[in-house]
Amino acid sequence: MRSKIEANEYKDYILGFIFYKYLSDKEVQFLKKNDFTDADIKELTEEDVETTDFIKTNIGYFIEYKNLFSTWITKGSDFGVSDVHDALSAFSRLINPTHKKLFDKVFLTLETGLSKLGENAGAQTKSISKLIQLIKAIPMDGRQDYDVLGFIYEYLIEKFAANAGKKAGEFYTPHEVSLLMSDIVADHLKAKKEIQIYDPTSGSGSLLINIGKSVAKHIDNNDNIKYYAQELKENTYNLTRMNLVMRGLKPDNIVTRNGDTLEEDWPFFDENDPVNSYNPLYVDAVVSNPPYSQKWDSENKDADPRYARFGLAPTAKADYAFLLHDLYHLKPDGIMTIVLPHGVLFRGGEEGTIRKNLIEQNHIDAIIGLPPSIFFGTGIPTIVMVLKQRRDHTDTLIIDASKGFKKEGKNNKLRASDIKRIADTVISRESIDKFSKKVSRDEIRKNDYNLNIPRYVDSSEKPESWDIYSSMFGGIPEKELDELNDFWEAFPGLREVLFTKSSDAYAKLNNIDLTDTIEQHESVKVFSNNFKTAFKSFTAYLKMELLDQMETVNTSQEETTICNDIFKRLETIPLIDKYEAYQYLNDSWVKITVDLEMIQTEGFDTTKQVDPNMVTKKKKGKDVEVQDGYVGHVLPFELVQETYLADELTRIRDKENRLAEIASEITGLFDSLNEEDKEQDTVNEAKDGFVNAEVTKEAKQLKKLGKAYNEDDYEQKIILTADLLAEERALKAQLKTETAALHLQTKETIENLSNDQVYQLLELKWITPLVSSINTLPGNMLNQLESKVQELANKYATTYKEVTEKIHETESSLSALIDELTGNEYDLKGLKEFQSLLKNVDDE
């Protein structure tokens, strides 16, 4: 598609065809579950009214055999762009009337845009053929199909958002921000049996989907979640519908609308059936990421019930108009989260009035300041605001989460530990130094309803200060040691062992091995033993949770279960950051959950499965997919080799190490050549390496002469190099043979594993790395202490007096060296003046 259309338009084509494939495959899956054979499916036409109606009633649409995605693939060179036009036209005609809103015109953007893919039907066919060949490989079978396809869908949306610049925010909320909002909402709704959620600026639908997934962790039946979505732009509205449908949600649970949220509120009724469809739409949760500071028409909106209680947002900035719309649609016990620019916290005028009314009517529950550059295309600081219709407290929790992130390209990204830290703080409503504060309504009133985060939470780093006395005379100020008080409380007596007091206010670091002294101190040993005791049964616990129940464990809930266990074990262990532990868990869980889903979907024997390793290679100028060996479906080859084929693997690694040594020895021999030697034919034109063939040829001649050479002789170096090259060739040949043999042996080993061996390997893959990571926590913390102590000692190790004495000494040496210099009269005059300046500095 490159050069034919804009990058941010790719989504309209790629995602459109992915969605069509999904619908086609879903219909085939439905038919096979209802005992239709392949032969029956080939007979499907819309003339068979009874079958057509049966399919439409159950899945909401009908695609006849000739229009299935899989049929396009089998047509090969007979496929043309006209097949796509015919299929999409037929799809629009064969939607079940009750699902008209969900599917009507969903392919309009794709259908009307096909002409952009080439100047004629042939060129368009060529582009589409390449695209559907790529898309055909997406797996659609088994329980995990929606997650796989959903991941691809969201991945593509994210990439298009990155390319689309500022417009990206119109249809994509970064996954991590979605997860944060989802965790907060899901906890609030966890006791409910049926849930309705609504996004009035739905974009790609990712926010709604993530809320649904988080809520599903607490609910027995996912079909009890109903999704409402509204989006202004038609192209983006289609993204919402596609994404929601592709997650396997019941069509009856998806209600969407293409409309202007601010101009027209969610309709109270369907014009076709105003009596029976009356629904003012009050939901359990509203989530939104509206366009920031957008202009809107506030004229004649005074009486609108969404805004009447609080006031109208200024025409230049609709931020509060979106917020009030969301709040209006909440049930009394509902919750909403909305992403907004920082300015809504402190801007005056109409916004100040609305903010005051929201606070006085007790709706603002929490404010979360996010890191900068977390959204695509904009570096402006943003917040998540949490509001409720009714609250049992009047304070507002303010969180400064702007410091917790990792850098990823041009953007900042919330880590799993950052998300959990924020969500836990919102849920527990904790005040944490430099992170969060519960602010009373009276305090907010005193600040004239200004909610700017730095007024309430100071997350800035303390500026470095220097003690004047220590700078002059040395020693570490006791007040700076007191700043490490958390460590001294956790390790009683350690401070006295590390430092000796030189006065009431100053101390010095003892002449000790700092690492050894800390590790061997009794209080540190007690701490380490307490940690080991707390996690002594952790491996056994994980084996019970993950191995013993691998075919039945609820993957959506299990990470939370294990996290709660880790946090409980850490309750009595000081200093360890439980969120650092959670990050280790999440890093591991990303891999574990994929394996668990495959085992639960495809059966336990999938662990003994080996797949062809398909790679793309150039063949006659074209990319061709070819097989390059095998890969374990679940179990990695390297893990199996390290566990059951260690001797064979060791022999191969020894040869690899020897090859590295040979390369180093040859380099050393080359580097020892003098310039005359490097003029020989055995050295390449660039003079940076040997010509191997020439070295071998010359060494052969030298050996025939039978002379003895010294090790520094050029001839001896050539002979040694030739011997090394011969050894290298022989090793490479052996290595190629042995590596191929080990690869096949590994394949056979995996395919013939016993169940006990599979359990052992899964323990090594899932559990051992996680336990090892968790066990690094005490050491990481002790390293922090050592670094802080060493930094303090280094800070005042050299006094100002010592520095000035060294300067004077250096100046005197320089002046003496100047006296020995000779030159013309002007040089000497200049040097004399420089000496006088040095003397003046000394005198001062």
C-alpha positions in Angstrom: 0.0 0.0 0.0 3.0 2.3 0.5 2.9 5.3 -1.8 -0.7 4.6 -2.7 -2.4 5.9 0.5 -1.5 7.7 3.7 -0.1 5.5 6.5 -2.9 6.5 8.9 -5.4 5.2 6.3 -3.9 1.6 6.4 -6.2 0.8 9.2 -9.3 1.2 7.0 -8.1 -1.5 4.7 -6.1 -3.9 6.9 -8.5 -3.9 9.8 -11.5 -4.0 7.5 -10.3 -7.2 5.8 -9.3 -8.7 9.2 -12.8 -8.0 10.4 -14.3 -9.6 7.3 -12.1 -12.7 7.8 -13.3 -12.8 11.4 -17.0 -12.7 10.4 -16.4 -15.4 7.7 -14.5 -17.7 10.0 -17.0 -17.2 12.8 -19.9 -18.2 10.5 -17.9 -21.4 9.5 -17.2 -22.2 13.1 -20.9 -21.8 14.0 -22.0 -24.0 11.1 -19.6 -26.8 12.0 -20.8 -26.7 15.7 -24.3 -27.3 14.2 -23.3 -30.3 12.2 -22.8 -28.7 8.8 -20.2 -30.5 6.7 -17.7 -28.9 4.3 -20.0 -30.1 1.5 -23.0 -28.4 3.2 -21.1 -25.2 3.6 -20.2 -25.2 -0.1 -23.9 -25.3 -1.0 -24.6 -22.1 1.1 -26.5 -19.5 -1.0 -28.9 -16.8 -0.1 -31.5 -18.6 -2.1 -31.7 -21.1 0.7 -34.0 -18.8 2.8 -34.5 -21.2 5.7 -30.7 -21.7 6.3 -30.0 -18.1 5.7 -32.5 -17.0 8.3 -31.2 -19.6 10.8 -27.7 -18.2 10.5 -28.8 -14.6 10.6 -30.9 -15.2 13.7 -27.9 -16.7 15.5 -24.9 -14.6 14.5 -26.6 -11.5 13.1 -25.5 -11.8 9.5 -25.1 -14.2 6.6 -22.2 -14.7 4.1 -22.8 -17.2 1.3 -20.0 -19.7 0.4 -18.7 -17.8 -2.7 -18.2 -14.7 -0.5 -16.4 -16.3 2.4 -12.8 -15.1 3.0 -11.5 -18.6 2.7 -13.2 -18.9 -0.7 -11.3 -15.8 -1.9 -8.1 -17.5 -1.0 -8.9 -20.8 -2.8 -9.8 -18.8 -6.0 -6.1 -18.0 -6.5 -5.6 -16.1 -9.7 -9.4 -16.1 -10.4 -9.9 -13.7 -7.5 -10.6 -10.1 -8.3 -11.5 -6.8 -6.7 -15.1 -7.4 -8.0 -15.4 -10.4 -5.6 -14.8 -7.9 -2.7 -17.4 -5.4 -4.0 -20.0 -8.2 -4.5 -19.3 -9.7 -1.0 -19.5 -6.4 0.8 -22.7 -5.4 -1.0 -24.3 -8.8 -0.2 -23.2 -8.5 3.4 -25.0 -5.2 3.8 -28.2 -6.8 2.3 -28.1 -9.9 4.5 -27.9 -8.4 8.0 -30.4 -9.6 10.6 -32.8 -6.6 11.1 -32.3 -6.8 14.9 -28.6 -6.3 14.4 -28.9 -3.6 11.8 -27.3 -0.9 14.0 -24.4 -3.1 14.8 -23.4 -4.1 11.3 -25.0 -1.6 8.9 -22.4 0.3 6.8 -19.5 -1.2 8.9 -17.6 -1.9 5.7 -18.5 1.4 4.1 -15.0 2.9 4.5 -13.4 -0.2 3.1 -15.8 -0.5 0.2 -15.6 3.1 -0.9 -11.8 3.2 -0.5 -10.9 0.2 -2.7 -10.5 2.4 -5.7 -7.5 4.1 -4.0 -5.5 0.9 -4.1 -4.7 1.2 -7.8 -5.5 3.1 -11.0 -7.5 0.1 -12.4 -9.2 -3.1 -11.4 -6.0 -5.2 -12.1 -3.8 -3.0 -9.9 -6.5 -3.0 -7.1 -6.8 -6.8 -7.3 -3.0 -7.2 -7.0 -2.9 -5.0 -3.8 -5.9 -6.8 -2.2 -4.5 -10.3 -3.1 -1.2 -9.6 -1.3 -3.1 -8.2 1.7 -5.5 -11.1 2.1 -2.6 -13.6 1.7 -0.9 -11.9 4.7 -4.2 -11.9 6.7 -5.1 -15.5 6.0 -2.5 -16.8 8.5 -4.2 -15.2 11.5 -5.5 -18.1 13.7 -9.2 -18.2 14.3 -9.7 -21.5 16.0 -10.0 -22.4 19.7 -10.8 -20.4 22.8 -8.0 -17.9 22.4 -8.9 -16.7 18.9 -10.5 -13.5 20.1 -7.5 -12.6 22.2 -5.1 -13.3 19.4 -7.1 -11.4 16.9 -7.8 -8.7 19.4 -4.1 -8.3 20.1 -3.3 -8.0 16.4 -6.1 -5.5 16.1 -4.9 -3.4 19.0 -1.3 -3.7 17.9 -2.2 -2.3 14.5 -4.3 0.5 15.9 -1.4 1.4 18.2 1.1 1.6 15.3 -1.3 3.7 13.2 -1.8 6.0 16.2 1.9 6.4 16.4 2.0 7.4 12.7 -1.1 9.5 12.8 0.4 12.2 15.0 -2.1 14.4 16.9 -5.1 12.7 15.4 -4.2 9.5 17.1 -5.9 10.5 20.3 -9.2 10.5 18.4 -9.3 6.8 18.2 -6.7 5.2 20.5 -6.1 5.4 24.2 -2.8 3.8 25.2 -3.3 0.3 26.5 -1.7 1.0 29.9 -4.0 4.0 30.6 -7.0 1.8 29.7 -5.8 -0.8 32.1 -5.4 1.8 34.9 -8.9 3.1 34.4 -10.2 -0.5 34.1 -8.7 -1.7 37.4 -10.2 1.3 39.2 -13.7 0.7 37.7 -13.6 -3.1 38.0 -12.9 -2.9 41.8 -15.9 -0.5 42.3 -18.2 -2.9 40.4 -16.8 -6.2 41.7 -20.0 -7.1 43.7 -22.4 -6.6 40.8 -23.9 -9.5 38.9 -25.0 -7.5 35.8 -23.1 -4.4 34.5 -23.6 -1.7 31.9 -20.6 0.3 30.7 -20.6 3.3 28.3 -18.0 5.2 26.4 -19.4 8.4 24.8 -16.2 9.0 22.7 -15.4 5.4 22.0 -12.7 5.7 19.3 -11.3 2.3 18.7 -13.4 0.8 21.6 -10.2 -0.3 23.5 -11.3 1.5 26.7 -14.6 -0.4 26.7 -13.0 -3.7 25.9 -10.4 -3.4 28.7 -13.0 -2.3 31.2 -15.0 -5.4 30.2 -12.0 -7.7 30.6 -11.2 -6.3 34.1 -14.8 -6.5 35.2 -15.0 -10.1 33.9 -12.4 -11.1 36.5 -15.1 -10.5 39.2 -18.2 -11.7 37.4 -19.4 -15.3 36.8 -20.9 -14.7 33.4 -19.3 -12.4 30.8 -22.6 -12.2 29.0 -23.9 -10.1 31.9 -21.8 -7.2 30.7 -23.5 -4.8 28.3 -21.5 -2.3 26.2 -22.7 1.1 25.0 -20.5 3.1 22.6 -20.9 6.5 20.8 -18.5 8.0 18.3 -18.7 11.1 16.1 -16.5 10.2 13.2 -17.8 7.4 10.9 -14.5 5.8 10.2 -13.6 5.6 13.9 -17.2 4.5 14.7 -16.6 1.5 12.5 -13.4 0.7 14.5 -15.5 0.7 17.6 -18.0 -1.8 16.2 -15.4 -4.0 14.6 -13.3 -4.2 17.7 -16.2 -5.0 20.0 -17.6 -7.6 17.8 -14.2 -9.3 17.3 -13.9 -9.8 21.1 -16.6 -12.4 20.9 -19.2 -10.4 22.7 -22.8 -11.3 22.1 -24.2 -8.9 19.5 -27.2 -8.3 21.8 -24.8 -6.9 24.4 -23.3 -4.3 22.0 -25.2 -1.0 21.5 -23.5 1.6 19.3 -24.3 5.0 17.9 -22.7 7.2 15.4 -23.4 10.7 16.7 -22.2 13.9 18.3 -22.2 13.3 22.0 -22.4 17.0 23.0 -24.9 18.1 20.4 -27.3 15.1 20.8 -27.4 13.1 24.0 -27.9 9.4 23.9 -31.4 9.0 22.4 -34.1 8.1 24.9 -35.8 6.0 22.4 -35.6 4.5 18.9 -37.6 6.5 16.4 -39.0 3.3 15.0 -40.4 2.1 18.3 -40.5 5.1 20.7 -42.6 3.5 23.4 -40.9 0.1 23.9 -37.4 1.4 23.4 -37.5 4.2 25.9 -34.2 4.2 27.8 -32.5 7.4 29.3 -29.3 5.3 29.7 -28.1 5.2 33.2 -25.1 2.9 33.5 -22.8 1.4 36.1 -19.6 2.9 34.6 -18.7 5.5 32.1 -15.2 5.7 30.7 -13.9 8.2 28.1 -10.9 9.8 26.5 -12.5 12.8 24.7 -10.6 15.1 22.3 -8.8 17.7 24.5 -10.0 21.3 24.7 -12.2 21.0 21.6 -14.5 23.9 20.6 -18.2 23.3 21.0 -21.5 25.1 20.6 -22.8 25.9 24.1 -25.7 28.0 22.8 -29.1 27.0 24.1 -27.7 24.3 26.3 -28.6 26.0 29.6 -31.6 23.8 30.1 -29.9 20.6 29.1 -30.2 18.4 32.2 -26.6 17.2 31.7 -25.2 20.7 32.4 -28.0 22.5 34.3 -26.7 21.6 37.8 -23.1 22.7 37.2 -22.8 25.3 34.5 -21.8 25.4 30.8 -18.2 24.7 29.7 -16.6 27.6 27.7 -17.1 27.4 23.9 -13.3 27.2 23.4 -12.9 24.1 25.6 -15.4 21.3 25.8 -13.5 19.3 28.4 -16.0 19.9 31.2 -18.9 19.4 28.8 -17.7 15.8 28.2 -17.2 15.3 31.9 -20.7 16.4 32.8 -22.2 14.3 30.0 -20.5 11.3 31.5 -21.5 12.1 35.1 -25.1 12.6 34.0 -25.4 9.0 32.7 -24.1 7.4 35.9 -26.4 5.4 38.2 -26.4 6.6 41.8 -23.9 3.9 42.8 -21.9 4.2 39.5 -18.3 5.3 38.8 -16.7 7.2 35.9 -13.1 7.8 34.8 -12.2 10.4 32.2 -8.8 11.5 30.7 -8.5 15.2 30.5 -5.7 17.9 30.1 -4.2 19.3 33.2 -5.8 22.7 32.7 -9.2 21.5 33.9 -7.7 21.5 37.4 -7.0 25.2 37.7 -8.4 27.2 34.8 -10.9 29.9 35.9 -14.0 31.4 34.4 -16.8 29.0 33.6 -14.5 26.0 34.3 -13.8 27.3 37.8 -17.5 27.5 38.4 -18.1 24.0 37.3 -15.2 22.7 39.3 -16.5 24.5 42.4 -20.0 22.9 41.9 -18.6 19.5 41.4 -16.6 19.7 44.6 -19.5 21.2 46.7 -21.9 18.6 45.4 -19.2 15.9 46.3 -18.6 14.2 43.0 -14.8 14.3 42.5 -13.4 11.2 44.1 -9.8 11.1 42.8 -7.4 13.0 40.5 -4.4 11.1 39.0 -1.6 13.1 37.4 -0.1 11.0 34.6 3.5 11.2 33.2 4.1 13.6 30.2 4.2 12.2 26.7 2.1 9.2 27.5 -0.4 9.8 24.6 0.5 9.6 21.0 1.2 12.9 19.2 1.1 15.1 22.3 3.5 15.8 25.2 0.9 17.8 27.2 0.4 16.6 30.8 -2.9 14.7 31.3 -4.9 13.4 34.2 -7.4 10.7 34.9 -10.3 12.0 37.0 -12.5 9.6 38.9 -16.0 10.8 39.8 -19.1 9.2 41.4 -22.7 10.2 41.7 -22.8 9.4 45.5 -19.9 9.1 47.9 -19.7 8.3 51.6 -16.8 10.8 52.2 -16.1 14.4 51.2 -12.3 14.4 50.7 -10.6 14.1 47.2 -7.7 11.8 46.7 -5.0 13.5 44.7 -2.2 11.4 43.2 1.0 12.6 41.5 1.9 9.6 39.3 4.0 11.6 36.9 7.4 10.1 38.0 6.6 6.4 37.5 7.1 5.2 33.9 9.6 3.7 31.5 10.9 5.5 28.4 9.9 3.8 25.1 10.9 5.7 22.0 9.5 9.2 22.1 6.8 8.2 24.5 6.6 7.4 28.2 4.8 4.2 29.2 3.3 3.1 32.5 4.7 -0.2 33.8 2.5 -2.9 35.3 3.9 -1.9 38.7 3.0 1.8 38.1 -0.6 0.9 37.2 -1.0 -1.4 40.2 0.5 1.2 42.6 -1.9 3.9 41.4 -5.0 1.7 41.3 -4.2 0.3 44.8 -3.8 3.8 46.1 -7.2 4.9 44.6 -8.9 1.8 46.0 -7.4 2.1 49.5 -7.5 5.9 49.5 -4.1 6.2 51.1 -2.0 9.3 51.7 1.6 8.4 50.7 4.5 10.8 51.0 5.4 12.4 47.7 2.8 10.4 45.9 -0.8 10.9 47.2 -2.9 12.9 49.6 -6.5 12.8 50.8 -7.5 16.5 50.6 -10.4 17.8 52.7 -13.1 19.9 51.1 -12.2 22.7 53.5 -8.6 22.7 52.2 -9.8 22.8 48.6 -12.1 25.7 49.5 -9.1 27.6 51.0 -7.3 27.2 47.7 -10.3 28.7 45.9 -11.2 25.3 44.4 -7.9 25.1 42.5 -7.0 21.4 42.2 -3.6 21.8 40.7 -1.7 18.7 41.9 1.6 20.4 43.2 -0.5 22.5 45.6 -1.3 19.3 47.5 1.4 16.7 46.6 5.0 17.6 46.4 6.7 14.9 44.4 9.8 16.9 43.6 13.3 15.5 44.5 15.0 17.2 47.4 17.7 19.5 46.0 21.2 18.4 47.0 22.7 20.5 49.9 26.2 20.7 51.1 27.1 21.0 54.8 29.6 23.9 55.2 31.5 22.3 58.1 31.9 18.9 56.4 33.0 20.7 53.2 35.8 22.4 55.2 36.9 19.8 57.7 35.4 16.5 56.5 33.0 14.1 58.2 29.4 13.2 57.4 26.6 15.3 59.0 24.4 13.2 61.3 21.4 15.0 59.8 22.2 13.5 56.4 22.6 10.0 57.9 19.2 10.5 59.6 17.7 10.7 56.1 18.4 6.9 55.9 16.4 6.3 59.0 14.2 3.6 57.3 17.3 1.5 57.0 18.6 2.1 60.5 15.2 1.2 62.0 15.2 -2.0 59.9 18.7 -2.9 60.9 19.3 -1.9 64.5 23.0 -1.4 65.4 24.2 -1.3 61.8 24.6 2.5 61.8 27.0 2.3 64.9 29.1 -0.4 63.2 29.4 1.6 59.9 30.1 5.0 61.4 32.1 6.5 64.3 30.9 9.8 65.8 33.5 12.6 65.5 31.2 15.0 67.4 27.5 15.3 68.3 26.7 16.5 64.8 29.2 14.6 62.6 30.5 11.1 62.0 32.9 9.3 59.7 32.7 6.0 57.8 34.9 3.4 59.4 37.7 1.8 57.5 35.8 -1.4 56.6 34.8 -3.6 53.7 31.4 -1.9 53.3 29.7 -4.8 51.4 30.9 -7.5 53.8 30.2 -5.5 56.9 26.5 -4.9 55.8 25.9 -8.5 54.8 27.5 -10.0 57.9 25.7 -7.7 60.4 23.4 -9.7 62.7 20.3 -7.5 62.0 20.9 -7.9 58.2 21.2 -11.7 58.6 17.9 -11.7 60.6 16.3 -9.7 57.8 17.6 -12.1 55.1 16.4 -15.1 57.1 13.0 -13.6 57.6 12.7 -13.1 53.9 13.8 -16.7 53.1 11.3 -18.0 55.7 8.5 -15.9 54.2 9.1 -17.3 50.7 10.2 -20.8 51.7 7.0 -22.4 50.5 6.6 -20.1 47.5 7.8 -22.6 44.9 5.5 -25.3 46.3 2.6 -22.8 46.2 3.3 -21.9 42.6 3.5 -25.5 41.6 0.1 -26.2 43.2 -1.5 -23.1 41.6 0.0 -23.4 38.1 1.1 -27.0 37.5 -1.4 -29.0 39.5 -4.3 -26.9 38.1 -2.9 -25.9 34.7 -5.9 -27.2 32.7 -8.5 -25.6 34.9 -7.0 -22.5 36.5 -8.8 -19.2 35.6 -6.0 -17.3 33.8 -7.8 -13.9 34.0 -7.9 -14.1 37.9 -4.8 -16.1 38.7 -2.3 -13.3 38.5 -4.3 -11.4 41.1 -4.3 -14.5 43.3 -0.5 -14.9 43.1 0.0 -11.2 43.6 -2.1 -11.3 46.8 0.0 -14.2 48.1 3.3 -12.3 47.4 2.0 -9.2 49.1 0.9 -11.2 52.2 4.4 -12.8 52.4 6.0 -9.3 52.3 3.7 -7.8 55.0 6.3 -8.4 57.8 9.4 -7.7 55.7 10.5 -4.0 55.9 12.0 -1.9 53.1 11.1 -4.3 50.2 8.9 -2.5 47.6 6.0 -4.9 47.0 5.4 -3.3 43.6 8.9 -4.2 42.5 7.9 -7.8 43.4 4.6 -7.4 41.4 6.6 -6.2 38.3 8.6 -9.4 38.4 5.4 -11.4 38.6 3.8 -9.5 35.7 6.9 -9.9 33.6 6.7 -13.6 34.1 2.9 -13.8 33.8 2.9 -12.4 30.3 4.6 -15.6 29.2 2.9 -18.0 31.6 -0.6 -17.0 30.6 0.1 -17.6 26.9 1.2 -21.2 27.7 -1.7 -21.8 30.0 -4.2 -20.7 27.4 -2.7 -22.9 24.8 -2.8 -25.9 27.1 -6.4 -25.2 28.1 -7.4 -24.6 24.5 -5.5 -27.4 22.7 -5.0 -29.9 25.5 -2.1 -31.1 27.6 -0.5 -32.9 24.7 0.3 -29.6 23.0 3.2 -29.4 25.4 4.8 -32.3 23.5 4.1 -30.6 20.1 6.8 -29.4 17.8 6.0 -27.0 14.9 7.8 -26.2 11.7 9.9 -23.0 12.1 8.8 -20.9 9.1 11.0 -18.0 8.0 10.9 -15.5 5.1 13.8 -15.6 2.7 14.5 -13.9 -0.6 14.2 -16.2 -3.6 14.5 -14.7 -7.1 13.9 -11.3 -5.6 10.7 -12.3 -3.9 9.9 -13.0 -0.2 9.2 -16.7 0.1 8.2 -18.6 3.3 10.4 -21.6 3.9 10.9 -24.0 6.8 14.1 -23.6 8.9 14.0 -26.5 11.4 11.5 -26.7 14.2 10.3 -24.9 17.3 8.6 -26.2 20.4 4.9 -25.3 20.5 5.2 -24.6 24.3 8.6 -25.9 25.4 11.7 -24.0 24.1 14.3 -26.2 22.5 17.1 -24.6 24.6 15.4 -25.4 27.8 14.9 -29.0 26.8 18.6 -29.2 25.8 19.8 -27.7 29.0 17.7 -30.2 31.0 17.9 -33.5 29.2 20.6 -33.1 26.6 23.2 -31.2 28.6 26.2 -33.3 27.5 25.5 -32.8 23.8 24.8 -29.1 24.4 28.0 -28.7 26.4 30.1 -30.2 23.6 28.6 -27.8 21.1 29.1 -24.8 23.4 32.7 -25.9 24.0 33.3 -25.8 20.2 31.6 -22.4 20.0 33.8 -21.1 22.7 36.9 -22.5 21.0 35.9 -20.8 17.7 35.7 -17.5 19.6 39.2 -18.2 21.0 40.5 -19.0 17.6 39.2 -15.7 16.2 40.8 -13.9 19.1 44.1 -15.6 18.6 44.2 -14.9 14.8 43.4 -11.2 15.6 46.3 -11.2 18.1 48.7 -12.7 15.6 47.7 -10.1 13.0 48.1 -7.2 15.4 51.6 -8.4 16.2 52.7 -8.0 12.5 55.0 -5.0 11.8 54.3 -2.6 9.0 56.7 -4.4 6.6 54.9 -7.7 7.3 51.6 -6.1 6.4 52.8 -5.5 2.9 52.8 -9.2 2.2 50.2 -10.9 0.0 48.8 -12.7 3.1 47.3 -9.3 4.3 44.2 -7.7 2.6 44.2 -4.4 0.9 42.6 -2.6 3.9 45.5 -3.8 6.0 43.1 -4.9 8.7 43.1 -8.7 8.4 44.5 -11.8 6.8 43.6 -13.2 3.4 42.9 -16.7 4.5 43.6 -18.5 1.2 47.0 -16.8 0.9 47.9 -17.7 4.5 47.1 -21.3 3.9 49.0 -21.4 0.6 52.1 -19.7 2.1 52.1 -21.8 5.3 52.1 -24.9 3.1 55.2 -23.7 1.3 57.0 -22.8 4.5 56.3 -26.2 6.1 57.8 -27.9 3.0 61.0 -26.0 3.7 61.1 -27.6 7.1 62.8 -24.6 8.8 62.5 -23.7 12.5 61.3 -20.2 13.1 61.2 -18.0 16.3 57.8 -17.1 17.6 58.4 -13.4 16.6 59.2 -14.3 13.0 56.6 -13.4 10.3 56.9 -17.0 8.9 56.1 -18.6 12.3 53.0 -16.3 12.7 51.8 -17.4 9.2 52.2 -21.1 10.1 50.4 -20.6 13.4 47.6 -18.7 11.7 47.2 -21.4 9.0 47.0 -24.0 11.7 44.3 -22.0 13.5 42.3 -21.5 10.2 42.5 -25.3 9.6 41.2 -26.0 13.1 38.5 -23.4 12.6 37.3 -25.1 9.4 37.2 -28.5 11.0 35.4 -27.1 14.1 32.8 -25.4 11.9 32.0 -28.5 10.0 31.7 -30.6 13.2 29.6 -27.9 14.8 27.2 -27.8 11.8 26.8 -31.6 11.9 26.4 -31.8 15.7 24.0 -28.8 15.9 21.8 -30.3 13.3 21.8 -33.6 15.1 21.0 -32.0 18.4 18.2 -30.1 16.8 16.6 -33.3 15.6 17.3 -35.1 18.9 15.6 -32.2 20.7 12.5 -32.5 18.5 12.3 -36.3 19.2 12.9 -35.6 23.0 10.0 -33.2 23.2 7.6 -35.5 21.2 8.4 -38.4 23.6 8.4 -36.6 26.9 6.7 -38.2 29.8 4.1 -36.2 31.7 6.5 -35.9 34.7 9.2 -34.5 32.4 6.7 -31.9 31.0 5.9 -30.9 34.6 9.6 -30.5 35.3 10.2 -28.4 32.2 7.2 -26.2 32.9 8.4 -25.6 36.4 11.8 -24.5 35.0 10.1 -22.3 32.4 7.4 -20.7 34.6 8.3 -21.0 38.2 12.1 -21.0 38.5 12.7 -17.6 36.8 9.9 -15.9 38.9 11.3 -17.4 42.2 14.8 -16.3 41.2 13.6 -12.8 40.5 11.7 -12.5 43.8 14.8 -13.7 45.6 16.9 -10.8 44.3 14.7 -8.3 46.2 16.7 -8.3 49.5 20.0 -8.0 47.6 18.7 -5.1 45.5 17.6 -3.3 48.7 21.0 -3.8 50.4 22.8 -2.6 47.3 20.7 0.6 47.6 21.8 1.1 51.2 25.5 0.5 50.3 25.3 3.0 47.4 23.7 5.6 49.6 26.3 5.2 52.3 29.2 5.2 49.8 27.8 8.4 48.1 27.7 10.2 51.5 31.3 9.1 52.3 32.5 10.2 48.8 30.6 13.5 49.0 32.8 14.8 51.9 35.9 12.6 51.4 37.9 15.6 50.1 37.7 18.8 52.1 37.8 22.3 50.5 41.1 22.9 52.3 42.6 19.8 50.6 41.3 21.0 47.2 42.8 24.5 47.6 46.1 23.1 48.7 46.2 20.8 45.7 45.4 23.8 43.4 48.2 25.9 45.0 50.6 23.0 44.6 49.7 22.6 41.0 49.9 26.3 40.3 53.4 26.4 41.9 54.5 23.5 39.7 53.1 25.2 36.6 54.9 28.5 37.5 58.2 26.6 37.9 57.7 24.9 34.5 57.1 28.3 32.9 60.5 29.6 34.3 62.2 26.9 32.2 60.5 27.9 28.9 62.2 29.9 26.2 60.8 31.9 23.4 60.7 35.4 21.8 60.2 38.5 23.9 56.5 38.6 23.3 56.0 35.0 24.3 58.1 35.5 27.5 56.1 38.7 28.4 52.8 36.8 28.0 54.1 34.0 30.2 55.3 36.5 32.8 51.9 38.0 33.0 50.3 34.5 33.3 52.7 33.8 36.3 51.7 37.1 38.0 48.0 36.1 37.6 48.8 32.8 39.2 50.6 34.6 42.1 47.6 37.0 42.5 45.2 34.0 42.8 47.5 32.5 45.4 47.6 35.7 47.4 43.9 36.0 47.3 
